[in-house]
């Protein structure tokens, strides 16, 4: 149990850094450069993915001894693309499904705040998905 808790803590630290990379790029592109929020999200997520792969496989998960690094990266990427799709869908639902259909929210919350809130919600949900799927598909199994 201690090993799992240590691993979750390390995953949290790596995820926290990856979140700031992702969120920083998202806000820079969407708020400063006016890039559409879904495109900004795609670039933030993708760039943080590269950091997350390197850090996760170095500090969080124990690699399988005989794992092909290319296959490992492909699996990591496929799992992450699924996470990206979930991330995009959750943000879209927060904006297009909830924010834009509840006039009270539009009155008291700017669209930028709604996008930020959607991004935070999506990140939390996808973080849980990422940990579970990476643990199942990428980590060496204890005997």
Secondary structure, DSSP 8 states (H G I E B T S, - for coil): -HHHHHHHHHHHHHHHHHHHHHHHHHHIIIIIS---HHHHHHHHHHHHHHHHHHHIIIIIS-B-TT--HHHHHHHHHHHHHHHHHHHHHHHHIIIIIIGGG-HHHHHHS-HHHHHHHHHHHHHHHHHHHHHHHHHHHTB----
